[in-house]
Amino acid sequence: MADKPILWEPFELGRIQLKHRLALAPMTRSRANADGTPGAQAALYYRQRASLGLLITEGTQPSADGQGYLTTPGIYTQAHIDGWRAVTDAVHAEGAALFIQLMHAGRISHPDNTEHHRQPVAPSPIAPGTKIVTPSGLQDVPTPRALSTDEIAATVADFRHAAASAIAAGADGVEIHAANGYLPNQFLSPNANQRTDSYGGSVENRARFVIEVADAIVAEIGADRTGIRISPGTKAGGLDEGSREDIHAQYEYLVAELARRNLAYLHINHAGDDELLASLRRLWPSALLLVRPGRPREQLGDDIEAGLADVLPLGRWALANPDVVERLRSGAEFNEPDQPSFYSGGDHGYIDYPTLAEVAASRR
């Protein structure tokens, strides 16, 4: 990608100075210990990808009730803080920055997947109509329990505590995961949120939980260490956010409100509505991170050149190529991702993808 010089320009994001415009996208890897402490090889996994400059971690639950999948990490106990400290130290040793993504799965969970075995929680008692992997195999996601208003306040406090814990672990900031069908996204979606109180009904009310979480985290760690991820129009987790007009109204309101908080960045998982993307870009005053699924390699950088994005997080390319920056700069071929090992546990498909240097050494 030497013909896209804009990719290699430095960029200031919050309090971080990035060497270029690429980042690591958050990707669940399901390799934490049973108590939610990052696994033994997590520090190496992230260190291998430190040339990306900004690393956004896998989804990390802010509380016990926030866990959805098996062996995902947490950031709410001292053991979690100590485990993440090894990761942040490894990343900082390579001159990179790390944001921990705070992900409360909400209704996308199963009692068999958590240590407490409680019913999942959500805005409303509506099952998503999807399945989830459990220790005994694929099962239906059960009907969740609706959070009371007091429990919503407690959940906001959980996010705040998790943000403080992330900073205590040495992270440079946190990303609020308000995308892909998880709890904050469930509050935004009318088919998952049918509340009749101040958290449901109108565009403003459905956005209230997300804004309260953002405000709590900003009050705890600062706006310049707080990012947020959204996915307008997603169908993930059984969501249906309504008509195109509904989606525009919801996200234009939400982004305009969040823009007043001067967060470090907005991270958009783009579903294809370019008109909405352009509108959100106009509303957002600081850094915009953009994931455009299916984007071919030769088009990487086009959205920055068009003024629609500032930083481009890489997912599968980075998962399978720890030296993805070098491969992009030189035009080298990519390793192919090994999909069966994405969530399988163990080192294979996690820390054993070869770099160009390792491939060359093996041929000598």
Phi, psi and omega per residue, in radians:
M1 nan 0.519 3.128
A2 -1.099 -0.346 -3.128
D3 -1.449 0.070 3.100
K4 -2.071 1.255 -3.035
P5 -1.061 -0.414 -3.121
I6 -1.101 -0.456 3.114
L7 -1.100 -0.471 -2.999
W8 -1.797 0.178 3.066
E9 -1.370 2.530 3.059
P10 -1.212 2.809 -3.101
F11 -2.671 2.419 3.114
E12 -1.682 2.118 -3.125
L13 -2.169 1.936 -3.069
G14 1.030 -2.158 3.106
R15 -1.728 0.227 -3.075
I16 -1.890 2.411 3.014
Q17 -1.790 1.969 -3.125
L18 -1.594 2.507 -3.120
K19 -1.386 -0.377 -3.140
H20 -2.721 -2.994 -2.975
R21 -1.826 0.299 3.122
L22 -1.877 2.687 3.134
A23 -2.569 2.944 3.032
L24 -1.609 2.157 3.084
A25 -1.303 2.638 3.089
P26 -1.221 2.280 -3.121
M27 -2.484 2.118 3.078
T28 -1.084 2.326 -3.137
R29 -2.146 -0.186 3.005
S30 0.928 0.925 3.140
R31 -2.314 0.344 3.077
A32 -1.378 2.854 3.015
N33 -1.234 2.915 -3.070
A34 -1.042 -0.514 -3.124
D35 -1.517 0.078 3.123
G36 1.579 0.018 3.067
T37 -1.276 2.386 3.102
P38 -0.918 2.488 -3.082
G39 -1.191 2.982 -3.012
A40 -1.066 -0.526 -3.051
Q41 -1.778 0.100 -3.093
A42 -1.064 -0.719 -3.128
A43 -1.076 -0.702 3.121
L44 -1.189 -0.734 3.135
Y45 -0.971 -0.864 -3.118
Y46 -1.264 -0.651 3.129
R47 -1.089 -0.668 3.128
Q48 -1.019 -0.496 -3.042
R49 -1.828 0.290 -3.025
A50 -1.210 -0.296 3.107
S51 -1.137 -0.249 3.086
L52 -1.247 -0.258 3.008
G53 1.526 -1.060 3.051
L54 -1.945 2.080 3.110
L55 -1.925 2.165 3.030
I56 -1.812 2.155 -2.992
T57 -1.307 2.955 2.940
E58 -0.972 2.755 3.106
G59 -1.011 2.280 -3.001
T60 -2.241 2.078 -3.006
Q61 -1.231 2.403 3.140
P62 -1.493 -0.050 -3.112
S63 -2.862 2.947 3.104
A64 -1.097 -0.664 3.124
D65 -1.276 -0.197 3.139
G66 -1.423 -0.176 -3.103
Q67 -1.309 2.371 3.088
G68 -2.034 -0.793 -3.032
Y69 -1.851 2.895 3.095
L70 -1.191 2.510 2.999
T71 0.854 0.787 2.965
T72 -1.714 2.643 -3.068
P73 -1.411 2.791 3.036
G74 -2.093 2.970 3.061
I75 -2.565 1.084 -3.139
Y76 -2.491 0.008 3.073
T77 -2.135 2.914 3.103
Q78 -1.126 -0.627 3.093
A79 -1.081 -0.700 3.088
H80 -1.090 -0.801 -3.141
I81 -1.014 -0.803 -3.135
D82 -1.112 -0.694 3.127
G83 -1.146 -0.755 3.122
W84 -1.218 -0.483 3.105
R85 -1.032 -0.673 3.091
A86 -1.089 -0.634 3.127
V87 -1.213 -0.857 -3.098
T88 -1.126 -0.678 3.106
D89 -1.077 -0.723 -3.138
A90 -1.135 -0.725 -3.132
V91 -1.202 -0.775 -3.136
H92 -1.128 -0.558 3.111
A93 -1.082 -0.408 3.116
E94 -1.682 0.092 3.106
G95 1.401 0.325 -3.136
A96 -1.884 2.955 3.123
A97 -2.012 2.688 -3.095
L98 -2.381 2.214 2.991
F99 -1.879 2.314 3.072
I100 -1.580 2.184 3.127
Q101 -1.434 2.166 3.122
L102 -1.611 1.981 -3.031
M103 -2.192 1.922 2.988
H104 -1.714 2.019 -3.015
A105 -1.265 -0.347 -3.127
G106 1.057 -2.204 -3.050
R107 -1.314 -0.231 -3.133
I108 -1.457 1.287 -3.054
S109 -2.749 3.068 3.083
H110 -2.640 2.433 3.140
P111 -0.952 -0.535 -3.123
D112 -1.229 -0.261 -3.075
N113 -1.609 -0.082 -3.071
T114 -2.100 2.754 3.122
E115 -1.232 -0.492 -3.085
H116 -1.557 -0.296 3.063
H117 1.064 0.514 3.126
R118 -1.499 2.812 3.048
Q119 -1.107 2.454 3.068
P120 -1.068 2.769 3.129
V121 -2.039 2.731 -3.060
A122 -2.854 3.043 3.058
P123 -1.093 -0.678 -3.093
S124 -2.438 2.740 -3.110
P125 -1.391 1.160 -3.077
I126 -2.172 2.091 3.109
A127 -1.250 2.543 -3.101
P128 -1.344 -0.260 -3.100
G129 1.302 0.482 3.137
T130 -2.158 3.060 3.119
K131 -2.017 2.835 -3.127
I132 -2.523 2.548 3.102
V133 -1.314 2.313 3.103
T134 -2.258 3.022 3.124
P135 -1.015 -0.435 -3.140
S136 -1.760 0.204 3.117
G137 1.984 -2.951 -3.110
L138 -1.292 2.218 3.126
Q139 -2.305 2.790 3.018
D140 -1.149 2.442 2.997
V141 -1.232 2.197 -3.063
P142 -1.307 2.915 3.042
T143 -1.157 2.258 -3.122
P144 -1.439 2.989 3.034
R145 -1.729 2.361 3.139
A146 -1.264 2.356 3.061
L147 -1.237 2.374 2.982
S148 -1.311 2.913 3.121
T149 -1.100 -0.636 3.083
D150 -1.140 -0.658 3.118
E151 -1.228 -0.563 3.047
I152 -1.086 -0.792 3.102
A153 -1.058 -0.692 3.117
A154 -1.162 -0.615 3.110
T155 -1.191 -0.705 3.041
V156 -1.029 -0.749 3.105
A157 -1.113 -0.610 3.074
D158 -1.072 -0.749 3.099
F159 -1.076 -0.735 3.140
R160 -1.094 -0.793 3.123
H161 -1.090 -0.706 3.133
A162 -1.120 -0.689 3.101
A163 -1.093 -0.767 3.089
A164 -1.084 -0.682 3.131
S165 -1.152 -0.647 3.108
A166 -1.099 -0.765 3.113
I167 -1.158 -0.675 3.085
A168 -1.073 -0.504 3.111
A169 -1.442 -0.009 3.105
G170 1.677 0.061 3.129
A171 -1.147 2.666 3.117
D172 -1.466 -0.227 3.122
G173 3.028 -3.045 3.099
V174 -2.324 2.685 3.012
E175 -1.997 2.178 3.041
I176 -1.361 2.131 3.139
H177 -1.554 1.681 3.117
A178 -1.919 0.584 -3.039
A179 -2.285 3.107 2.872
N180 1.041 0.424 2.985
G181 1.575 0.147 -3.110
Y182 -1.614 -3.073 -2.854
L183 -0.905 -0.931 3.127
P184 -1.021 -0.673 3.094
N185 -1.147 -0.595 3.086
Q186 -1.110 -0.671 3.073
F187 -1.124 -0.575 -3.109
L188 -1.326 -0.351 -2.968
S189 -1.723 2.169 -3.080
P190 -1.144 -0.375 3.136
N191 -1.490 -0.186 3.053
A192 -1.865 -0.381 -3.102
N193 -2.040 1.769 3.105
Q194 -2.048 0.579 3.128
R195 -1.213 2.682 3.098
T196 -1.992 0.158 3.103
D197 -1.702 -2.767 -3.049
S198 -1.302 0.006 3.107
Y199 -1.887 0.155 -3.126
G200 -2.567 2.899 3.067
G201 1.787 -1.383 -3.072
S202 -1.524 2.881 3.041
V203 -0.959 -0.791 -3.106
E204 -1.119 -0.745 -3.111
N205 -1.210 -0.680 3.141
R206 -1.171 -0.454 3.119
A207 -1.463 -0.186 -2.977
R208 -1.031 -0.782 -3.092
F209 -1.080 -0.802 -3.129
V210 -1.053 -0.771 -3.120
I211 -1.158 -0.684 3.110
E212 -1.131 -0.680 3.079
V213 -1.096 -0.802 3.127
A214 -1.063 -0.780 -3.129
D215 -1.095 -0.710 -3.132
A216 -1.129 -0.733 -3.120
I217 -1.219 -0.725 3.102
V218 -1.049 -0.732 3.126
A219 -1.108 -0.505 -3.080
E220 -1.498 -0.777 -2.991
I221 -2.167 -0.142 3.139
G222 1.772 2.548 -3.125
A223 -1.130 -0.573 -3.071
D224 -1.350 0.015 3.016
R225 -2.057 0.291 -3.067
T226 -2.162 2.138 3.010
G227 -2.077 2.973 3.120
I228 -2.550 2.496 3.130
R229 -1.994 2.339 3.091
I230 -2.273 2.828 3.124
S231 -2.506 1.273 -3.080
P232 -0.967 2.285 3.092
G233 1.451 0.139 -3.108
T234 -1.125 2.618 3.001
K235 -1.874 0.093 -3.080
A236 -1.072 2.549 3.084
G237 1.098 0.459 3.114
G238 1.332 0.263 -3.116
L239 -1.378 2.608 2.966
D240 -2.429 1.845 -3.035
E241 -1.507 0.166 3.032
G242 1.696 -2.792 -3.096
S243 -1.294 2.957 3.084
R244 -0.997 -0.713 3.129
E245 -1.137 -0.693 3.097
D246 -1.083 -0.771 -3.108
I247 -1.137 -0.762 3.095
H248 -1.036 -0.816 -3.101
A249 -1.092 -0.763 -3.089
Q250 -1.130 -0.848 -3.017
Y251 -1.417 -0.524 3.050
E252 -1.168 -0.670 3.054
Y253 -1.130 -0.865 -3.088
L254 -1.051 -0.837 -3.088
V255 -1.174 -0.664 3.090
A256 -1.082 -0.718 3.109
E257 -1.172 -0.771 3.137
L258 -1.166 -0.560 3.123
A259 -1.044 -0.530 3.123
R260 -1.218 -0.283 -3.133
R261 -1.547 -0.115 3.099
N262 0.991 0.788 3.114
L263 -1.138 2.813 -3.114
A264 -1.107 -0.681 3.139
Y265 -2.828 2.786 2.944
L266 -1.971 2.249 -3.095
H267 -2.015 2.016 -3.080
I268 -1.905 2.184 2.940
N269 -1.607 1.810 -2.898
H270 -1.417 2.237 -3.111
A271 -1.772 0.057 3.021
G272 2.022 -0.124 3.138
D273 -1.507 1.596 -3.063
D274 -1.196 -0.505 3.102
E275 -1.145 -0.748 3.104
L276 -1.150 -0.726 3.116
L277 -1.002 -0.786 3.136
A278 -1.112 -0.672 3.120
S279 -1.134 -0.772 3.136
L280 -1.169 -0.619 3.078
R281 -1.055 -0.731 3.140
R282 -1.150 -0.585 -3.097
L283 -1.354 -0.391 -2.958
W284 -1.671 2.147 -3.028
P285 -1.538 -0.278 -3.063
S286 -2.045 -2.688 -3.017
A287 -1.135 2.422 3.054
L288 -2.103 2.110 3.061
L289 -1.713 2.385 -3.046
L290 -2.322 2.217 2.967
V291 -1.898 2.101 3.105
R292 -1.998 1.654 -3.057
P293 -1.018 2.434 3.125
G294 1.432 0.052 -3.135
R295 -1.105 2.191 3.104
P296 -1.247 2.712 -3.069
R297 -0.980 -0.693 -3.070
E298 -1.206 -0.272 3.123
Q299 -1.697 -0.011 3.108
L300 -1.084 2.188 -3.085
G301 1.837 -0.295 -3.113
D302 -1.076 -0.684 -3.100
D303 -1.214 -0.518 3.059
I304 -1.232 -0.790 3.118
E305 -1.049 -0.573 -3.131
A306 -1.440 -0.067 -3.140
G307 1.411 0.189 -3.110
L308 -1.559 -0.264 -3.097
A309 -2.627 2.814 3.081
D310 -2.002 -0.598 -3.098
V311 -2.382 2.499 -3.098
L312 -2.064 1.834 3.049
P313 -1.280 2.427 -3.138
L314 -1.884 2.378 -3.119
G315 -1.785 -1.723 -3.036
R316 -1.042 -0.603 3.098
W317 -1.030 -0.734 -3.127
A318 -1.321 -0.580 3.110
L319 -1.041 -0.772 -3.046
A320 -1.612 -0.121 -3.079
N321 -2.393 1.564 -3.139
P322 -1.014 -0.431 3.094
D323 -1.811 0.689 -3.061
V324 -1.041 -0.585 3.135
V325 -1.108 -0.807 3.115
E326 -1.088 -0.713 -3.135
R327 -1.141 -0.668 3.110
L328 -1.197 -0.727 -3.131
R329 -1.113 -0.664 -3.035
S330 -1.641 -0.221 -3.071
G331 1.405 0.235 -3.122
A332 -1.214 2.732 3.107
E333 -1.192 2.716 3.088
F334 -1.605 2.611 2.805
N335 -1.142 2.595 3.061
E336 -1.502 2.353 3.097
P337 -1.125 2.458 3.094
D338 -1.709 1.595 -2.986
Q339 -1.056 -0.669 -3.140
P340 -1.032 -0.372 -3.113
S341 -1.701 0.093 -3.087
F342 -0.980 -0.777 -3.050
Y343 -2.153 0.373 -2.925
S344 -1.503 -0.223 -3.035
G345 1.440 2.848 3.126
G346 1.482 3.071 -3.063
D347 -1.390 -0.522 -3.084
H348 -1.118 2.305 -3.131
G349 1.295 0.190 -3.111
Y350 -2.149 -1.085 -3.099
I351 -2.072 0.158 -3.048
D352 -1.941 0.218 3.028
Y353 -1.206 2.280 -3.051
P354 -1.363 2.533 2.989
T355 -1.498 2.940 3.080
L356 -1.033 -0.697 3.138
A357 -1.120 -0.694 3.141
E358 -1.197 -0.667 3.090
V359 -1.108 -0.775 -3.138
A360 -1.102 -0.702 3.132
A361 -1.132 -0.640 -3.120
S362 -1.204 -0.347 -3.113
R363 -1.605 -0.180 -3.118
R364 -1.416 nan nan
